[in-house]
Amino acid sequence: MVLLLKKLHRYWYFISVLLVFIVLFPYIYFLARDPKKNYARIARMRRWVSIGGSALAGVFFKVTYESKMDWNRPMVLCPNHTSVLDITALTYLCPVPFSFIGKASLLKNPVTRIFFKTIDIPVTRRSKVSSFKAFQRANELVQNGRSVVIFPEGKIDDGFPPQIHAFKSGAFRIAAQNDVPVVPIIIENAWDIFFDDGAKRGSHPGIVRVHVFSPIETKDFDDNNAADLEKIVYDKMHSYWIMKNKSYFHQPENVQKICQERY
C-alpha cells in the first residue's frame, strides 16, 4: 500500500511540473526564439517551472551555506547526483542564470527539451565528440561570465542508497583553465524522497536539504594539477556525505536493506 501511494505521488509530481510548464510555455516559446538575448529570462522560467511543479507535489528545499556567496562571479557548481530533484535544487539555490551540462536524453523530455535546446548543454557521455563539444560550450559560457552546473559523478548511482562515486575531470579542468572557483554542493536527502526517476520506489512529499560549501579558488591550478583540485573537492564532498548519512547506514533495518539491494 505504501509503495502504491509513493508510485501515485511520483505521477503527481510529473503532472505538476507539466502543468506549470504548460501554463508558462507560450512565454518560454517566445523567449526561445532568441536564446542569446533572452538567456536570463529563459533561465528564470526554468526556475519557476521546476520550483512551482515541486511545490505542487509537496516537495520543498532548504539550503545551508558554509559562507556567504557572491553569485555574480562565474563559477563551476559541482553537486552530487541522486535524483531528478537535483535540477530543481540547483535552480532553487542559485539566484543567477546558469547552464546545466546534462545527458542528451533530456532532449526527449517534453519539459526539459526546450531548455536543453537553448541555454543548457546536452552531452552523450559515451561519445568523445559530444563530450568535447559540451566541454567547449561550457568553457565559452564561463569565459562570458556565466556559471555552469556539472554533476562530476556523471550519472546517478545504480545502487541504493547511493554513494559518492569517482569524479570525471571536466568540471575541474574548466575551472582551472578559466581561473574561476569550484563550488562543491551536497544534496543530502533527495535520494530518500525521490531516488533517481522514482520508477522503482516512487516518491513522497518532503524537504530536500542542500549544503553549499565555500567556493574553492583555482588560481593555483591548471591542466597539469587539475587532478589535485578534483581530489580536494571529492574528499570534501565524500566526508560530508558519510557524516550526514551515517545514522541511516548504521540502523540495522537499513543495513539489511542495503545488503538486499546490493547483493
Secondary structure, DSSP 8 states (H G I E B T S, - for coil): -HHHHHHHHHHHHHHHHHHHHHHHHHHHHHHHTSTTTTHHHHHHHHHHHHHHHHHHTTEEEEEEESS---TTS--EEEE---BTHHHHHHHHH--S-EEEEEEGGGGGSTTTHHHHTTTSEEE-TT-HHHHHHHHHHHHHHHHTT-EEEE-TT-S--SSSS-------SHHHHHHHHHT--EEEEEE-SHHHHS-BTSTTT----EEEEEEE---B--TT--TTTHHHHHHHHHHHHHHHHHHHHHHHHTSHHHHHHHHHHH-
